[in-house]
Amino acid sequence: MNGEASSKKIHRKAKAMTNQELDNLSINTIRTLSIDAVQQAKSGHPGTPMALAPLVYTIWNRVMQFDPEDPIWPNRDRFVLSNGHASMLLWSVLHLSGTKAVNADYESSGQPAVSLDAIRRFRQLDSKAPGHPEYHWVSGVETTSGPLGQGVATSVGMAIAQKWLADRYNQPGFPIFDYHIYAVCGDGCMMEGISSEAASLAGHLGLENLCWIFDNNHITIEGNTRITFTEDITARFKAYGWNVLRIGEANDIDKIEAVLQVFQRTTGRPTFIILDSHIGYGSPHKQDTAEAHGEPLGEDEVRLTKRRYRWPEDAKFLVPDEVREHFACWLGARGAKARSRWNHLFASYAVKYPKLAHEICLLQHRELPAGWDDNLPVFAADSKGLAGREASGKVLNVLAQNIPWFLGGSADLGPSNKTTLKFDGAGDFQADNPGGKNLHFGIREHAMAAVVNGMSLSKLRPFGATFFIFSDYARPAIRLSALMELPVIFVFTHDAMGDGEDGPTHQPVEHLASLRAIPGLVTLRPGDANEVVEAYRYVMQLHHQPAVLALSRQALPTLDRSKYASAGGVAHGAYVLADAPGGAPELVLIASGSEVSLAVEAHERLLKDGIRVRVVSMPSWDLFEGQTQEYRDSVLPPGVKARIAIEQASTFGWERYVGEKGRVIGMHTFGASAPLKELQTKFGFEPSQIVAVAKELLQGASGEKLTVSN
């Protein structure tokens, strides 16, 4: 029988099917779409979609409150596929459910989020069915999940956000936010350390709205997990304070639904469901192998597998109409009813609580309330100055009072990062106080970054903080925030050698270069307290970019802005802070952060020696590169070849600004353990050193040497 004839046959049979038979037909449609897509792409992971099709079908078509007509409805349940290599599960259900695409203006286009053609072009350029789930690119995807463990960790942030939103906005008779979060994960997610960090935090916070379903199939790329992963996963999650449940048969959708209902009734703790599954194939030799996990089946195996499912062997990308109708009658009808009920509820809520309703509308569109930047501090000139972290703490406390949904915290470093919100009513977010605005992440930098991503995906404006050196631990999630275009703020203090005695393990050298290399991430290193204020003023207005603030531990002189340029220049990434009187400069000093004041002092000394010097404060390469060529040339005149960059970090990348004849006073080694002043002397971060290099450069004594090595 050819493919077309067999397709017609299955359509005829479907018309007389019971609900149970339609369930099976739907599950096998998910499976065969996954098989065909991976086979056609000659790339992908077919085993997990085949094994988990019953689970994902049950979550979507029987349990979740999700309206395919409006996939960004605020009170929808969230689904996270943490083992994102099984993305065909998600593309299949988004297609079968008829989920609609939504544009950047939060408007439905009326087009499918994932068309059948997109599935045919799985993993191909510009397909809406990429290799891993991608937020922003495909409607219905709640978070980008690629690196294993990121999805489940991000789901903890979603759960925190729901608890906070419910505490602030729910009123008697108005459950505006009462949704659940479902996250599917695998052995790889459980092995990654980020999942342990996140699970521990979720258990401590008693996030009863969160459910992780663990695909316990004992297979990874290298083979059976007995070679690496033999821990008692049940005991582990019980120790975290989770409710642990088990489903022994991955194909029993009634049992799966019943267990998910137990989760919905559970209070005071998150739920961890262990699903015992097997990667299923048509022939026995493919069972339980690494080969089965991560490659296409091959044409012969595809036919054998479809035969096992009683599916037309030669039909490709077959979707019976009855399956779409079945999804529409269950998920579609249930979701539409829930959304309609919520819309009516919210309309009444807006009449009774107009201020709160207005806040919800603003945060859903990532807008800021009127007066959000009122009362931001203005710091007077002070030679002793203020540490960047101190100025940041003052700004955070103003912003958190002006913006109700602005909140965050540190990875156990609040008192040192100065991120603690101290105003009346700020409170600590805990299981018994979900309205607190101070989040305590514990010493869990990686999970912290993923959690704040999850909070931002829920439309809050969160910040996470730690020492700059520990951005190494958070970097994978920071990269994902840039990939997802989330306006998260990462506050990093102790940005250079300010904590000198702690030594090189705590002195970031390569970190600025590393973060500057991430596309879409705005990295700022303010030079004094007023630059800190302007940095926050800029990043708070971002809608689609995360930002890093690298702040000093030690006090920096607060510059006299009646003498030097306004700190408002921070918004341009770099600006002329001080210039030479009486003509064009013959030398340009460029600096960021704590080195700006050193450049200013060197500037004053050089002026006394009759050298026309310009000082450029460059807190952000990213923002400067976004300016017009005309503006960039006005700051760094192309005709001025004598340029010196000063930064307590790797010199990598500075050549683009100093040119072939310029110099960089920076770091080519790690630091050392000593008081700050001794370190500054040792590594050349002193005005006298800058003056000496400037004179050498202007006298033409530098030869071909481009940098000063430390």
C-alpha positions as CSV (number, residue, x, y, z in Angstrom):
1,M,0.0,0.0,0.0
2,N,1.5,3.4,-1.0
3,G,1.7,6.3,1.4
4,E,-1.2,8.3,0.0
5,A,-3.6,5.3,0.1
6,S,-2.5,4.4,3.7
7,S,-3.0,8.0,4.8
8,K,-6.6,7.9,3.5
9,K,-7.1,4.6,5.4
10,I,-6.0,6.0,8.7
11,H,-8.3,9.1,8.2
12,R,-11.3,6.8,7.6
13,K,-10.6,4.8,10.7
14,A,-10.1,7.9,12.8
15,K,-13.7,9.0,12.2
16,A,-15.1,6.2,14.3
17,M,-12.5,6.2,17.1
18,T,-13.1,6.4,20.8
19,N,-11.4,9.0,22.9
20,Q,-8.9,6.4,24.0
21,E,-8.1,5.5,20.4
22,L,-7.8,9.2,19.5
23,D,-5.4,9.6,22.4
24,N,-3.2,6.8,20.9
25,L,-3.5,8.3,17.5
26,S,-2.4,11.7,18.8
27,I,0.5,10.2,20.6
28,N,1.7,8.3,17.6
29,T,1.3,11.4,15.5
30,I,3.8,13.2,17.8
31,R,6.1,10.2,17.6
32,T,6.0,9.8,13.8
33,L,6.4,13.6,13.2
34,S,9.5,13.4,15.3
35,I,10.8,10.4,13.5
36,D,10.2,11.9,10.1
37,A,11.6,15.3,11.0
38,V,14.8,13.9,12.4
39,Q,15.2,11.5,9.5
40,Q,14.7,14.2,6.9
41,A,17.1,16.6,8.7
42,K,19.6,13.8,9.1
43,S,20.1,15.4,12.5
44,G,18.5,15.3,15.9
45,H,17.4,13.1,18.7
46,P,14.4,10.8,17.9
47,G,14.5,8.5,20.9
48,T,13.3,10.9,23.7
49,P,10.4,12.3,21.7
50,M,9.2,8.8,21.0
51,A,9.4,7.8,24.6
52,L,8.0,11.0,26.1
53,A,5.2,11.5,23.6
54,P,2.5,10.1,26.0
55,L,3.8,12.4,28.8
56,V,3.9,15.6,26.8
57,Y,0.5,14.7,25.2
58,T,-1.0,14.3,28.6
59,I,0.4,17.5,30.0
60,W,-0.8,19.6,27.0
61,N,-4.1,18.0,26.0
62,R,-5.4,16.9,29.4
63,V,-3.8,19.0,32.1
64,M,-2.4,22.4,31.1
65,Q,-4.3,25.7,31.1
66,F,-3.1,27.1,27.8
67,D,-4.9,28.8,25.0
68,P,-3.4,28.2,21.6
69,E,-5.1,31.3,20.3
70,D,-3.2,33.5,22.8
71,P,0.0,31.8,23.9
72,I,1.1,34.8,26.0
73,W,-2.1,35.0,28.1
74,P,-0.7,36.1,31.5
75,N,-2.3,33.3,33.6
76,R,-1.4,30.4,31.3
77,D,0.4,27.4,32.7
78,R,4.1,27.3,31.6
79,F,5.7,24.3,30.0
80,V,9.5,24.0,29.9
81,L,11.3,21.3,27.9
82,S,14.7,21.3,29.8
83,N,16.0,18.4,27.8
84,G,15.8,20.6,24.8
85,H,17.4,18.1,22.3
86,A,13.9,16.5,22.3
87,S,12.6,19.7,20.7
88,M,10.4,17.8,18.2
89,L,8.1,17.0,21.2
90,L,7.4,20.7,21.5
91,W,7.2,21.5,17.8
92,S,4.7,18.6,17.4
93,V,2.4,19.7,20.1
94,L,2.6,23.4,19.1
95,H,1.6,22.4,15.6
96,L,-1.1,19.9,16.6
97,S,-2.6,22.4,19.0
98,G,-2.7,25.1,16.4
99,T,-0.8,27.6,18.6
100,K,-0.7,31.0,17.0
101,A,2.4,33.1,16.4
102,V,2.7,36.4,18.3
103,N,4.9,39.3,17.2
104,A,7.2,41.6,19.1
105,D,4.3,44.0,19.8
106,Y,2.4,41.2,21.6
107,E,-0.1,40.9,18.7
108,S,-1.2,37.6,17.1
109,S,-0.5,37.3,13.5
110,G,-3.1,34.6,13.0
111,Q,-0.4,32.4,11.5
112,P,0.7,29.1,13.1
113,A,3.6,29.3,15.5
114,V,4.9,26.0,14.0
115,S,3.6,25.0,10.6
116,L,3.9,21.5,9.1
117,D,6.3,23.0,6.6
118,A,8.5,24.2,9.5
119,I,8.6,20.7,10.9
120,R,9.5,19.4,7.4
121,R,12.4,21.8,7.6
122,F,13.4,20.9,11.1
123,R,16.9,22.1,12.1
124,Q,17.2,24.1,8.8
125,L,17.9,27.7,8.3
126,D,15.1,30.1,9.4
127,S,12.8,27.2,10.3
128,K,10.4,27.8,13.2
129,A,11.4,24.3,14.3
130,P,15.1,24.8,15.3
131,G,17.3,22.2,16.9
132,H,16.5,23.4,20.5
133,P,13.6,25.4,21.8
134,E,14.2,29.1,21.3
135,Y,12.3,31.8,23.1
136,H,11.4,34.9,21.0
137,W,11.9,32.9,17.8
138,V,8.9,30.5,18.3
139,S,5.7,31.5,20.1
140,G,4.7,28.9,22.7
141,V,8.3,28.5,23.8
142,E,8.6,29.7,27.4
143,T,12.4,29.7,27.6
144,T,15.4,28.8,25.4
145,S,16.8,25.5,26.6
146,G,19.9,24.1,25.2
147,P,22.6,23.5,27.8
148,L,21.1,20.8,30.0
149,G,19.8,21.9,33.4
150,Q,19.1,25.5,32.3
151,G,15.5,24.8,31.7
152,V,14.7,23.4,35.1
153,A,16.7,26.1,36.8
154,T,14.9,28.8,34.8
155,S,11.5,27.2,35.8
156,V,12.4,28.0,39.4
157,G,12.5,31.6,38.5
158,M,9.1,31.3,36.9
159,A,7.7,29.7,40.0
160,I,9.1,32.5,42.2
161,A,7.6,35.1,39.9
162,Q,4.2,33.5,40.1
163,K,4.3,33.4,43.9
164,W,5.4,37.1,44.0
165,L,2.8,38.2,41.4
166,A,0.0,36.3,43.3
167,D,1.0,37.9,46.6
168,R,0.9,41.4,45.2
169,Y,-2.0,41.3,42.8
170,N,-4.4,38.6,43.9
171,Q,-7.3,39.9,46.0
172,P,-10.2,38.1,47.6
173,G,-12.3,36.6,44.9
174,F,-9.7,37.6,42.2
175,P,-7.1,34.9,41.6
176,I,-5.4,36.8,38.9
177,F,-2.2,34.7,39.0
178,D,-2.6,31.1,40.0
179,Y,-0.8,29.2,37.2
180,H,1.5,26.2,37.4
181,I,4.9,25.4,35.9
182,Y,5.7,22.0,34.3
183,A,9.3,21.2,33.4
184,V,10.4,18.0,31.7
185,C,14.0,17.0,32.2
186,G,16.3,14.0,31.7
187,D,19.4,12.3,33.1
188,G,21.6,15.0,31.7
189,C,19.7,17.8,33.5
190,M,20.0,15.9,36.7
191,M,23.7,15.5,36.4
192,E,24.4,19.2,35.7
193,G,25.2,21.1,38.9
194,I,22.8,23.9,38.1
195,S,19.8,21.6,38.6
196,S,21.1,20.7,42.1
197,E,21.5,24.4,43.0
198,A,18.0,25.2,41.7
199,A,16.3,22.3,43.2
200,S,17.8,23.0,46.6
201,L,16.5,26.6,46.4
202,A,13.1,25.6,45.2
203,G,12.7,23.1,48.1
204,H,13.7,25.7,50.6
205,L,11.2,28.2,49.2
206,G,8.4,25.6,49.1
207,L,7.4,26.3,45.5
208,E,4.3,24.2,45.4
209,N,3.4,25.6,41.9
210,L,6.4,23.9,40.4
211,C,6.6,20.3,38.9
212,W,9.6,18.7,37.4
213,I,9.0,15.4,35.5
214,F,12.2,13.4,35.2
215,D,12.5,11.1,32.2
216,N,14.3,8.2,33.9
217,N,15.5,6.3,30.9
218,H,19.1,5.6,32.0
219,I,20.6,6.6,28.7
220,T,23.0,9.4,27.7
221,I,25.3,9.8,24.7
222,E,28.0,7.5,26.1
223,G,25.6,4.7,27.0
224,N,23.8,3.4,30.1
225,T,23.9,5.8,33.0
226,R,25.3,3.1,35.3
227,I,28.7,4.1,34.1
228,T,28.4,7.6,35.8
229,F,25.0,8.2,37.5
230,T,24.0,5.7,40.2
231,E,22.8,8.0,43.0
232,D,19.4,7.6,44.7
233,I,17.5,10.3,42.9
234,T,14.4,9.8,45.1
235,A,16.4,10.3,48.3
236,R,18.1,13.3,46.8
237,F,14.9,15.2,46.1
238,K,13.3,14.2,49.3
239,A,16.3,15.7,51.1
240,Y,15.7,18.9,49.1
241,G,12.2,19.0,50.5
242,W,10.3,18.0,47.4
243,N,7.2,15.8,47.1
244,V,8.5,12.8,45.1
245,L,6.1,10.7,43.1
246,R,6.8,7.8,40.6
247,I,5.1,6.6,37.4
248,G,6.3,3.1,36.5
249,E,4.8,3.0,33.0
250,A,5.5,5.9,30.6
251,N,2.6,5.0,28.3
252,D,-0.1,5.0,30.9
253,I,-1.6,8.4,30.3
254,D,-4.4,7.9,32.9
255,K,-1.8,7.3,35.5
256,I,0.2,10.3,34.3
257,E,-2.8,12.5,34.5
258,A,-3.7,11.3,38.0
259,V,-0.2,11.9,39.3
260,L,-0.2,15.4,37.8
261,Q,-3.4,16.1,39.6
262,V,-1.7,15.0,42.9
263,F,0.9,17.7,42.1
264,Q,-1.9,20.3,41.7
265,R,-3.2,19.4,45.1
266,T,0.2,19.4,46.9
267,T,0.9,22.4,49.1
268,G,4.1,23.7,50.7
269,R,6.6,21.9,48.5
270,P,7.5,21.4,44.8
271,T,6.8,18.1,43.1
272,F,9.3,15.8,41.5
273,I,7.8,13.0,39.3
274,I,10.1,10.1,38.2
275,L,8.8,8.7,35.0
276,D,10.3,5.3,34.2
277,S,10.7,5.2,30.4
278,H,12.5,3.4,27.7
279,I,13.8,4.7,24.4
280,G,11.5,2.8,22.0
281,Y,12.4,1.6,18.5
282,G,11.0,-0.9,16.1
283,S,14.0,-3.3,16.3
284,P,15.5,-4.7,19.5
285,H,19.1,-3.9,18.7
286,K,18.3,-0.2,19.0
287,Q,16.9,-0.4,22.5
288,D,18.8,1.3,25.4
289,T,21.8,2.4,23.4
290,A,23.7,5.6,23.0
291,E,23.2,5.3,19.3
292,A,19.5,5.3,19.8
293,H,19.6,8.5,21.8
294,G,21.2,11.0,19.4
295,E,21.0,10.2,15.7
296,P,18.4,9.5,13.0
297,L,17.0,6.0,12.8
298,G,17.6,5.3,9.1
299,E,15.0,4.5,6.6
300,D,14.7,0.8,7.4
301,E,14.4,1.5,11.1
302,V,11.8,4.2,10.4
303,R,9.6,1.7,8.6
304,L,10.0,-0.9,11.3
305,T,9.1,1.6,14.0
306,K,6.0,2.9,12.2
307,R,4.9,-0.7,11.7
308,R,5.1,-1.2,15.5
309,Y,2.9,1.8,15.9
310,R,0.5,0.4,13.2
311,W,1.3,3.5,11.2
312,P,1.5,3.7,7.4
313,E,5.1,2.8,6.8
314,D,5.6,5.0,3.7
315,A,3.6,8.0,4.9
316,K,5.8,11.0,5.9
317,F,4.7,13.9,8.1
318,L,1.2,12.5,8.3
319,V,-1.2,14.5,10.5
320,P,-4.8,13.1,10.6
321,D,-7.4,15.9,10.7
322,E,-8.9,14.1,13.7
323,V,-5.8,14.7,15.8
324,R,-6.0,18.4,15.3
325,E,-9.7,18.3,16.1
326,H,-9.0,16.2,19.2
327,F,-6.5,18.9,20.4
328,A,-9.0,21.6,19.6
329,C,-11.8,19.9,21.6
330,W,-9.6,19.3,24.7
331,L,-6.7,21.8,25.0
332,G,-8.2,24.4,22.8
333,A,-11.6,24.4,24.4
334,R,-10.3,24.2,27.9
335,G,-7.8,27.0,27.3
336,A,-10.2,29.3,25.6
337,K,-12.7,28.9,28.4
338,A,-10.0,29.5,31.0
339,R,-8.7,32.6,29.2
340,S,-12.3,34.0,28.7
341,R,-13.1,33.5,32.3
342,W,-9.8,35.2,33.3
343,N,-10.5,38.2,30.9
344,H,-13.9,38.7,32.5
345,L,-12.3,38.4,35.9
346,F,-9.6,40.9,35.1
347,A,-12.2,43.4,33.7
348,S,-14.0,43.4,37.0
349,Y,-10.7,43.5,38.8
350,A,-9.7,46.6,36.9
351,V,-12.8,48.4,38.1
352,K,-12.3,47.5,41.7
353,Y,-8.5,47.7,41.7
354,P,-7.5,50.1,38.9
355,K,-4.0,50.9,40.2
356,L,-3.1,47.3,40.5
357,A,-4.6,46.5,37.1
358,H,-2.6,49.3,35.5
359,E,0.6,47.9,37.0
360,I,-0.2,44.5,35.5
361,C,-0.7,46.0,32.1
362,L,2.6,47.9,32.4
363,L,4.7,45.0,33.5
364,Q,3.2,42.7,30.9
365,H,4.5,45.1,28.2
366,R,7.8,45.6,29.9
367,E,7.0,49.3,30.5
368,L,8.0,51.4,33.5
369,P,5.6,53.4,35.7
370,A,5.5,57.2,35.6
371,G,8.2,58.7,37.9
372,W,10.3,55.5,37.9
373,D,13.5,57.6,38.0
374,D,12.3,60.2,40.4
375,N,14.6,60.9,43.4
376,L,17.6,59.1,41.9
377,P,20.6,60.4,43.8
378,V,22.9,63.1,42.5
379,F,26.3,62.9,44.1
380,A,28.3,66.0,45.0
381,A,32.0,66.3,44.0
382,D,34.1,64.5,46.6
383,S,37.8,63.7,46.4
384,K,37.3,60.7,48.7
385,G,34.3,59.7,46.8
386,L,32.1,56.6,47.1
387,A,32.5,53.0,46.0
388,G,30.6,51.9,42.9
389,R,28.8,49.3,45.0
390,E,27.7,51.9,47.6
391,A,26.3,54.2,44.9
392,S,24.6,51.2,43.3
393,G,22.9,50.2,46.6
394,K,21.5,53.7,47.0
395,V,20.1,53.6,43.4
396,L,18.6,50.1,43.9
397,N,16.7,51.2,46.9
398,V,15.2,54.1,45.0
399,L,14.3,52.0,41.9
400,A,12.7,49.3,44.0
401,Q,10.4,51.8,45.7
402,N,9.5,53.5,42.4
403,I,9.0,50.2,40.4
404,P,6.8,47.7,42.3
405,W,8.0,44.7,40.2
406,F,11.7,45.5,40.4
407,L,13.3,43.1,42.8
408,G,16.4,40.9,43.3
409,G,19.3,39.9,45.4
410,S,22.7,38.3,45.7
411,A,24.3,35.0,45.9
412,D,25.0,35.3,49.6
413,L,26.7,38.6,49.2
414,G,24.0,41.2,49.8
415,P,25.9,43.1,52.6
416,S,29.0,43.2,50.5
417,N,27.4,43.8,47.1
418,K,25.2,46.5,48.8
419,T,22.2,45.0,47.1
420,T,20.0,44.7,50.2
421,L,16.7,46.6,49.8
422,K,16.3,48.3,53.2
423,F,13.2,50.5,52.9
424,D,10.1,49.8,54.9
425,G,8.1,46.9,53.3
426,A,10.9,45.6,51.2
427,G,11.0,42.3,53.1
428,D,12.7,39.0,52.3
429,F,11.2,36.6,49.8
430,Q,10.7,33.4,51.7
431,A,8.1,30.5,51.7
432,D,6.1,32.4,54.3
433,N,6.6,35.8,52.7
434,P,6.3,35.5,48.9
435,G,5.9,39.3,48.6
436,G,9.4,40.1,49.8
437,K,11.6,42.0,47.4
438,N,15.0,40.7,48.7
439,L,15.9,37.4,47.1
440,H,18.4,35.3,48.9
441,F,20.0,32.9,46.4
442,G,22.5,31.3,48.6
443,I,25.9,30.5,47.2
444,R,24.4,29.4,43.9
445,E,25.7,31.8,41.3
446,H,24.8,29.6,38.3
447,A,21.2,29.0,39.5
448,M,20.8,32.6,40.5
449,A,21.4,33.8,36.9
450,A,19.0,31.2,35.5
451,V,16.4,32.1,38.2
452,V,16.5,35.8,37.3
453,N,16.0,34.8,33.7
454,G,12.9,32.9,34.7
455,M,11.6,35.9,36.6
456,S,12.2,38.1,33.6
457,L,10.4,35.7,31.3
458,S,7.5,36.2,33.7
459,K,7.8,39.9,33.0
460,L,9.3,41.0,36.4
461,R,12.4,43.2,36.3
462,P,14.9,41.3,38.4
463,F,18.6,41.7,39.3
464,G,21.1,39.2,40.5
465,A,24.4,40.0,42.1
466,T,27.7,38.6,43.2
467,F,31.4,39.4,42.9
468,F,32.6,40.0,39.4
469,I,35.0,37.0,39.6
470,F,32.1,34.7,40.1
471,S,30.5,35.8,36.8
472,D,32.4,32.7,35.6
473,Y,29.9,30.6,37.4
474,A,26.9,32.5,36.1
475,R,28.1,33.1,32.5
476,P,26.1,30.2,30.8
477,A,22.8,31.7,32.0
478,I,24.0,35.2,31.3
479,R,24.6,34.1,27.7
480,L,21.1,32.7,27.5
481,S,19.6,36.0,28.8
482,A,21.3,37.7,25.9
483,L,20.1,35.0,23.4
484,M,16.6,35.4,24.7
485,E,16.8,39.3,24.8
486,L,15.7,39.5,28.4
487,P,16.2,42.9,30.3
488,V,17.9,41.3,33.3
489,I,20.4,43.2,35.3
490,F,23.5,41.5,36.7
491,V,25.2,43.5,39.4
492,F,28.9,42.5,39.8
493,T,31.1,44.2,42.4
494,H,34.7,43.9,43.3
495,D,35.4,44.5,39.7
496,A,39.2,44.6,39.6
497,M,41.9,44.4,42.3
498,G,40.0,46.3,45.0
499,D,39.9,43.2,47.3
500,G,43.7,43.0,46.9
501,E,44.5,40.7,49.9
502,D,42.2,38.0,48.6
503,G,44.7,37.5,45.7
504,P,44.4,36.4,42.1
505,T,41.6,33.9,42.7
506,H,39.3,36.9,43.5
507,Q,40.7,39.4,41.1
508,P,38.9,39.4,37.7
509,V,41.3,39.9,34.7
510,E,39.7,38.3,31.7
511,H,36.1,38.8,32.7
512,L,35.4,42.1,31.0
513,A,36.6,40.8,27.7
514,S,34.6,37.7,28.1
515,L,31.3,39.5,28.8
516,R,32.0,42.1,26.1
517,A,32.2,39.2,23.6
518,I,28.6,38.1,24.3
519,P,26.3,39.5,21.5
520,G,23.4,41.5,22.8
521,L,24.8,41.9,26.3
522,V,25.4,45.5,27.5
523,T,28.4,45.6,29.8
524,L,29.0,48.8,31.8
525,R,31.9,49.7,34.1
526,P,31.1,53.1,35.6
527,G,33.9,55.5,36.7
528,D,32.3,57.3,39.6
529,A,29.0,57.4,41.6
530,N,27.2,59.6,39.1
531,E,28.2,57.3,36.3
532,V,26.6,54.5,38.3
533,V,23.3,56.4,38.5
534,E,23.4,57.0,34.7
535,A,24.2,53.4,34.0
536,Y,21.1,52.3,35.9
537,R,19.0,55.0,34.2
538,Y,20.1,53.6,30.8
539,V,19.6,49.9,31.5
540,M,16.3,50.3,33.2
541,Q,14.9,51.5,29.9
542,L,16.1,48.4,28.0
543,H,13.3,46.1,26.7
544,H,15.3,43.4,24.9
545,Q,18.9,43.5,26.3
546,P,20.4,42.2,29.5
547,A,23.0,44.3,31.2
548,V,26.1,43.8,33.4
549,L,27.3,46.5,35.8
550,A,30.9,46.0,37.0
551,L,31.3,48.1,40.1
552,S,34.2,48.9,42.4
553,R,34.6,47.7,45.9
554,Q,36.8,50.7,46.9
555,A,35.8,54.3,47.0
556,L,36.3,56.3,43.7
557,P,36.6,60.1,43.6
558,T,33.3,61.6,42.7
559,L,34.2,64.0,39.9
560,D,33.2,67.6,39.9
561,R,30.6,67.8,37.1
562,S,30.8,71.6,36.9
563,K,34.4,71.1,35.8
564,Y,34.1,67.9,33.9
565,A,31.4,66.7,31.5
566,S,28.0,65.4,32.6
567,A,27.7,61.8,33.5
568,G,24.8,61.6,31.1
569,G,27.4,60.7,28.5
570,V,27.3,57.1,29.9
571,A,24.3,56.5,27.6
572,H,26.6,56.9,24.6
573,G,29.0,54.3,25.9
574,A,31.9,56.7,25.8
575,Y,32.2,60.5,26.1
576,V,34.7,63.3,26.4
577,L,35.1,63.8,30.1
578,A,37.8,66.4,30.0
579,D,39.5,68.2,27.2
580,A,42.5,70.3,26.5
581,P,42.0,74.1,26.2
582,G,43.2,75.9,23.2
583,G,43.0,73.5,20.3
584,A,42.7,69.9,19.3
585,P,44.1,67.2,21.6
586,E,47.5,65.7,20.8
587,L,46.9,62.7,23.1
588,V,43.8,60.8,24.2
589,L,43.5,58.9,27.5
590,I,40.7,56.3,27.5
591,A,39.6,54.6,30.7
592,S,36.8,52.8,32.4
593,G,35.8,52.3,36.0
594,S,38.3,52.9,38.7
595,E,40.9,54.0,36.2
596,V,38.9,57.0,35.1
597,S,40.1,59.0,38.1
598,L,43.7,58.0,37.4
599,A,43.3,59.3,33.8
600,V,41.9,62.6,35.1
601,E,44.8,63.1,37.5
602,A,47.3,62.3,34.7
603,H,45.4,64.7,32.5
604,E,45.9,67.5,35.0
605,R,49.6,66.8,35.3
606,L,50.1,66.7,31.5
607,L,48.3,69.9,31.1
608,K,50.7,71.6,33.4
609,D,53.5,70.3,31.2
610,G,51.9,72.0,28.2
611,I,50.5,68.8,26.6
612,R,47.0,69.0,25.2
613,V,45.2,65.9,26.6
614,R,41.7,64.6,26.2
615,V,40.2,62.2,28.7
616,V,37.5,59.8,27.4
617,S,35.4,57.9,29.9
618,M,34.4,54.6,28.2
619,P,32.1,52.6,30.5
620,S,30.6,50.5,27.7
621,W,32.2,49.3,24.5
622,D,28.8,47.9,23.5
623,L,27.0,51.2,23.7
624,F,29.8,53.1,22.0
625,E,29.8,50.8,19.1
626,G,26.1,51.5,18.6
627,Q,26.7,55.2,18.1
628,T,27.0,56.9,14.7
629,Q,30.4,57.1,13.1
630,E,30.2,60.9,13.4
631,Y,29.8,60.7,17.2
632,R,32.5,58.1,17.6
633,D,34.9,60.2,15.6
634,S,34.0,63.2,17.7
635,V,35.1,61.3,20.8
636,L,38.1,59.6,19.3
637,P,39.4,61.9,16.5
638,P,40.8,59.7,13.7
639,G,43.7,62.2,13.3
640,V,44.9,61.7,16.9
641,K,47.1,58.6,16.8
642,A,48.6,59.0,20.3
643,R,46.1,57.1,22.5
644,I,46.5,55.3,25.8
645,A,43.8,53.0,27.2
646,I,43.9,52.3,31.0
647,E,42.0,49.4,32.5
648,Q,42.7,46.9,35.3
649,A,41.8,44.0,33.1
650,S,43.0,42.1,30.1
651,T,44.3,44.3,27.2
652,F,42.4,42.0,24.8
653,G,40.3,44.1,22.4
654,W,41.6,47.5,23.3
655,E,43.7,47.7,20.1
656,R,40.5,48.7,18.2
657,Y,40.5,52.0,20.1
658,V,44.2,52.8,20.6
659,G,45.3,51.8,17.1
660,E,48.7,50.6,15.9
661,K,50.6,53.5,17.5
662,G,48.8,53.5,20.9
663,R,49.4,51.8,24.2
664,V,47.3,49.9,26.7
665,I,48.1,49.9,30.4
666,G,46.4,46.7,31.4
667,M,46.9,43.2,32.7
668,H,48.8,40.4,30.9
669,T,49.1,38.3,34.0
670,F,46.9,37.4,37.0
671,G,47.0,39.6,40.0
672,A,48.6,39.1,43.4
673,S,47.8,39.0,47.1
674,A,48.6,42.5,48.6
675,P,46.9,45.7,49.6
676,L,45.4,47.6,46.8
677,K,47.9,50.5,46.7
678,E,50.8,48.0,46.4
679,L,49.0,46.2,43.6
680,Q,48.4,49.5,41.8
681,T,52.1,50.3,42.0
682,K,53.3,46.9,41.0
683,F,51.0,46.8,37.9
684,G,51.4,50.4,36.8
685,F,48.0,51.8,37.6
686,E,49.2,55.2,38.9
687,P,49.0,58.7,37.4
688,S,52.8,58.9,37.3
689,Q,53.0,55.7,35.1
690,I,50.3,57.1,32.8
691,V,52.2,60.4,32.5
692,A,55.5,58.5,31.8
693,V,53.9,56.4,29.1
694,A,52.2,59.5,27.5
695,K,55.5,61.4,27.2
696,E,57.3,58.3,25.9
697,L,54.6,57.9,23.3
698,L,54.6,61.5,22.2
699,Q,58.4,61.5,22.0
700,G,58.2,58.6,19.6
701,A,60.3,56.4,21.8
702,S,57.9,53.5,21.8
703,G,59.1,51.8,18.7
704,E,56.5,49.1,17.6
705,K,55.5,48.2,21.2
706,L,51.7,48.4,21.5
707,T,51.0,47.6,25.1
708,V,52.5,48.0,28.5
709,S,52.8,44.4,29.9
710,N,52.0,43.7,33.5
